[in-house]
Amino acid sequence: MYATFATSIIGLLIARIPIFLALSIPVLIFIAFTTPAPSVLVIQRMFSGIDQFPLMAIPFFILAGNLMSTGGLSKRMIRLAISLVGPLHGGLAMTATTGSMFFSAISGSSPATVVSIGKLIMPAMDEAGYKRSFSVGLLMSAGSLGIVIPPSIFMIVYGAVTGVSIGALFLAGIGAGLVYGVTLLITCWVYSRWAGLPTSGRWSGREIWESTCGSAWGIAIPFIVLGGIYGGIFTPTEAAAVTVGYAAFVTMVIYRELSVRDLIDVLVSSAVTTAQVMIIVAAASAFAWYLTTSGFSTAVFQMMAGIGDDPIKVLMVINVVILIAGMFLDPNSIIIILVPFLFTVAMAAGIDPVHLGVVLCVNAAVGMFTPPFGLNLFVAGAIGVSYRDAVVGALPFIIIALLALLLITYVPSVSLWLPSQVYDGIG
């Protein structure tokens, strides 16, 4: 039965059926024909899966990211990045990476980061002589930082499922995001020297100052979110709501690049994105419930328990499982479906739950641009890149991202040092 169930889901995914249907339809069918339970239980489980207070932060962070993206922050971030790293070898590529890191800290969305930064920097990289495959691969991999650097929707969902502190996860994401980002920056420098690309311009204190002042309102958002959470002023969900109000004020009053008509479009777009995320979370919740009640999760747990309690081996298996899952599933589905039994195995091996969350997050980030169904591979179409070119560009950056993943996985202090300074019992 398990083989038939798994085959049906894989078949639906290959057929490009929407993920929420690929997860929920087999559950409905197997509940109807293999158990006496009423099918309405599936609907109830879907609603209970999204009826959680921490998940209320998701629509707010999505809306805040869209407000800042539409309201002119992207170009200000690019200007700041150019002033800081532009004169270095690989300056434009480093600008794409640094700009993605800045924007990730505001939007919390990988696809939004790829589109917002890619539309601005891709033409300049083409003109400067960068190979298109390198440029698109870099933008997709740097854009994946959107789910690592806080505020991260992935970490919010992980915290809601496992009960791990979202504040601690946000702090851990800073260290992991910096390591991931620095790995990409080194790659940009090496590629530029190898390809013989010229440097451009010199550092200007005046330009750095003016670009910093121009983007300061946007840069303040992460400090407001993290400072408010760790200062005990508000919860992560309340921080998301405050961020929306702040973003609306900055884009409509300070920058004055967001009109009322634009605001309506942003609200509609954010509502659609929120619905897409939440319906997947709902379907994945019902799917996870069925796996548990049918005994599938227990069988998988027993199989994984056979690898022992050595943290090195357990983390290696978890990495492989999540990397494979990331080829087919979106990050939120991975959490709901796989985390319940992976979490148990990891805790038995003595792995810190915050560290586990960061490792899963970076794995999911790599999955965002891993063929065949990495979301960023399809989002790249919005910046004029075909699916085939996106896959070709992604392959070398997958290897680079895996190197960063290994460092984050097996050097826990990379992600745990910062949260351990604030929270007790982490390490």
N, C-alpha and C positions, 0 to 999 in steps of 0.2 A: 504493500500500500504506500509506504514511504517513497519508493522509487517512482511510482505512478504520480504521486502528488508533486514530487520535485520535477519530474519530467514535464508535467502540465504547465508549471510556472515558467520553466526555462523556455518551453515552446511559445508561450504567450509573449515573453520578453523578446525572443528572436523575431516574432511576428510584429514587433513594434506596437503591441497593445499598450495603452497607458499603464504606468506602473501600478496605480491604485487599483485598476481593474485586474491586472495580472496577479495581484496579491489577494484580492477579495473574492473573485469569481471561483477559484479552486476551493477556497474555504467554504463558500456557500454550497458548492456541489458536494463536497465530501461530508459536510455536516448533514446535508439532506439525505444522502444515500448510505452513510456508514454509521450514523448515530441516531438515537431517538430524540436528540435535543432539537428544539424548534429553531428555524433559521433566523428568527428575530434576534437571537442571541448575538449574531454577528453584528447587526446594526447597533445593538446596545454596547457591545465592546468597542465599536468604532467611536461612538460618542464618548464613552468613558475614557478612551485613550487620549482625547484632546481636551477633556474637562479637567484641566490642571492649571493652577494659577501661574506657575513659572512660564507656561507656554504663551501666556498673554503678552509676554515681551516680544514675541516674534513679529506680530504685525506692526508694532511700534518701531522696532529697529528697521524693518523693511521700509516703512514710510519715511523714517528719518534719512536713510541712505538714499532713497529716491529724491527726496527734497534737496539734499545737498548736491546730488549728481545733476539734477535739472537746473539747480539754482546757481551754477557757475563755479562750483568748488573745484571740479576736475581740472580746469585750465589753470587755476591758481596753484593747485598741487603740482602740476607739471612744471610751472614756472619756478616754484621753490626747488623742486628736484633738480632742474637744469642748473640753477644757480649753485647748488651744493656739489653735484657730481659731474656736471657737464664737461668741465675741462679735463677730466681724467680720460685715460685710454678706455674706450668703450663707454664714453659718457652718455650717449643717447640710450644705449641699452641699460646702463645703470639708472638713467632717468626713468625708464619704463619700470624697472624693478622698484626703485625707491618710491616713485609715484604710486605704484600698486600697493606698497606697504602703507603709505600714508592713507590712501583711499580705503584700504581694507579696515583700518582702524576706525573708520567712520561708517562705512556701509554695512560691514559684516556679511557681504554677499560676494561670492566668487564670480558669478556671471556678470554682475553689475560692474565689478572692477575691470574685467576683461574688456567689456564694451566701452566703458567710460574712458579708460586710459588708452585702449587700443585705437580708438577713433582719432585721438589727438596725436599720438606718437608714431603710429605705423607709417604714415606718409613721410615723415621726417627720416625715419630709419631706412626706408626704401631709397630716398634721395641721397642719403649718406653712404650707401653702398653695402648695407647689411643684407645678407641673403634672406629672402622672404621666409624660408623654412625656419631659420634661426629666430627671426623676429616674432613669428606667430607662436613658436614653441616657447619662447621666453615670456610672451604676454599671457599665454594660457597657464604656464607654471607659476608665474608671479601672481596672476589673478587668483590662483587657488589659495593664496595666503588669506583671502577673504574669510575663510572658515577657520583659520588658525588664530590670527590676531584678533583680540577682543575689540568690540563686542561680537561674539560668534554665536550664530543661531544653532550650530551643531552642539556647542557646549551647553547651551540652554536646554536643548532636548535631552542630551546625555545626563545633565544634572537632574532633570525632571524624572527621568526613568530610573536612575540609580540612587537618588537622594544625596549625591555629592554636592558640596558647596559650589554654586555657580561663581561666586566671587573668587574662590581659590582657583577654579578652572581658568577664569579670565587672566589672573596673574600668571599662571603657568603658561598660558598661551603667548604671553609676551616674550619669554625666553625662547620658546620653541620657534616662534615666528621670526625672531631676530636671527637665530641660527640658520633657519631655512632661507631667509632673505640674504644673509651674508654669503651663503653657498652660491646663490644665484649671482650676486655681485662679483664674486671671484671668477665665476664662469664667464661673465661679460668681459672682464679685464683680460682673461686668458684668450678668449676668442678674438678680441680686438687686436691684441698683439700678434696673434697667429695670422690673422687676415690682413694685417698691415693697415688697419683703418686709422685715419688721422685723428688727432685730438682737435677740439674746436673751442676757441676762445680762452679767456683767462678768468680766474676768480675775481669778482668785484664785490667789495664789501658793501657798496651801495645797493647793488642788485640783490645780494643776499638779504639785506635789511628790508628792502622794499617788498621782495617776494614773501618774506616771513610775515611782515605786517599785513600783506594782502590776504594771506591764507590763515592768519592767526585765529580768526573766528571759527574756522573749520577744525584747525588743530586742537582747539580747546575742547572739542566734544569728548575725546577719550578721557581727558582729565576730569571733565564733569561727571562722566559715567563712573569711572573707577574711583575718583575721589569721593563721590557721593555714596557709593556702595561701601567702601572701606572706612569712611568717616561715620558710618551709621546713620546717614541722613535719609537714605531711601534704599529699598530693595532693588534687585536687578530689574524687576518688572516696572517699578516706579521710575527707575532711572531711564528706561526706554521711553516712557511717557514724557518725562522732562526733556529728553533729547529731541523728541518730535516738536515740542513747543519752541525749544531753542533753535532748531533747524529752520522752522517756519519763520521765526523772527529774523534770523540772519539772512536768509535768501530773499525775503520779501521787503525787509526794512533796511538792512545794512547793505547787501549787495544790490538789491532792487532788480534782480534778474528773473524773478519768479512772479508772474502775474496771477490774478485770480483764475483766469482761464487755464493757465498752466497748473495751478494748484488742483483744479478739478481733475485734470488729466493724470496728475501724480497720484491723487487719491484713488482713482479708478485702477490705475496700473498696480498700485500697492495692494489693493483689494484682490485683484486677480492673482498676483504672486502669493499673497497670504493664503488664498483658497487652494492654490496648487500645492503649497507646502503642507497645509493642515489636512487636506484630503489624503495625502500620502501617509502622513503620520497616523491618521485614523485607520486607514486600511492596513497599515503595518502593525498597528496595535491588535486588530482582530486576527491578523496572521500569526503574530507572536502568541496570542492566547490559544489559538488552535494548536500550534506546535507544542505548547505546554500540556494542554489537556489530552492530546493524542499520544503523548509519550515520546514524541520525536525529540524534543529538547533534552529529555532525560537520556535518550540513547546517544545523542551527540555529546552530552556532558560526560557520560561514561567512557565514550571513545577518547575524548580529549583528556580525561583524567588519567588515561593510560600512559600519557607522556610524562607523568610524575609531577613533582612540585618544584622542579628546578626553574627559577624565574627566567633564566636565559632561554631555555627550551620553550617554556610557555609563551614568552614574548615572541619568539621566532615563529611559532605556530600561529599565534594571533595575527602577526603581521602578514603571513601568507594568506590566511583566511580572509582578512579584510581587504587585502590587495586584490584578490580574485573577485570578492564580492563587489568591490568598487568598479570593476569593469562593466558591471551590469546594473547596479543599483545606485540610487542617489544617497547622499550621506545620511539623511534622516531615516530612510528605510533601513539602512545598515544598523543604525542604533537600535531601532525598535525590534528588528528581527534577530540580530545576533548578540547584542549586548547582554540580554538576560542570562544566557549560559556562559558567555565569555567572561562576564564579570565574576561569576561564581568561581570559575576555574582560576582566574587571576588572583582573587582574594585568597584562595586556598594555597597559592604559591607565594603569598606574602607581598604581592605587588601593590604599591600604593594606588588607591582608586583615582587620585588626581593624575598621577603619572599615566595610568591606563587610559584615562580620558584624552590626554594630550596625544598619546601614541595612536589611538584610534582616530583622532582628529586629523593628524598628519597623514595617516594612511588614506583617509577619506579624501583629503586634499589631493593626493597623488591620483586617486581614482577619478577626480574631476577632469583629468586630461589623458586618461588611459583608454585606449581603444578596447572594445568597439563602441561603448555607449557613454564614455565620459562626457558630461554635459558641456564642458568648455569646448570640446571638439565641434559641437553644433553651434554654440554661441559665437564661435569664431566667424561663422558666416555673416554675422552682423558687421564685421569689419572687412568684408570682401575677400574671405579666404574659403576655398572649397574644403569639403570634408577630407578629401584625399591629402591635400597639402597640409591640413591641420594635423593629420595622423603622422605624416612624414616629419613635420616639425616637432611633434611631441616626443618622439621616440628617444632622442638623446637626452632630453630634459627629464624623462622618466628615470633614467639611470642616475642623473645628478640628484634628483629628488630622493631617490632611494638611499644615496649616501648620507644625505641630511637626516633621513628617517632613521638610519642605523645609529647615527650619533645621538639623536634625541632618545631613541629607545634604550640604548645601553649606557648612556651617561645621564642618569635620572636628575642629577643636580642642574642640568641645563634648564629643565622646566620647573623643578621643585624648589630651587633655592629661593626665588622671590616669594612664592606663597608660604614657604616655611618661616619667613620673617614676620608674617602677619597672623598665620593660623597655627595653632598647636596641633601636634600629632601628625604632621605631614613630613614624609621623608622615607 
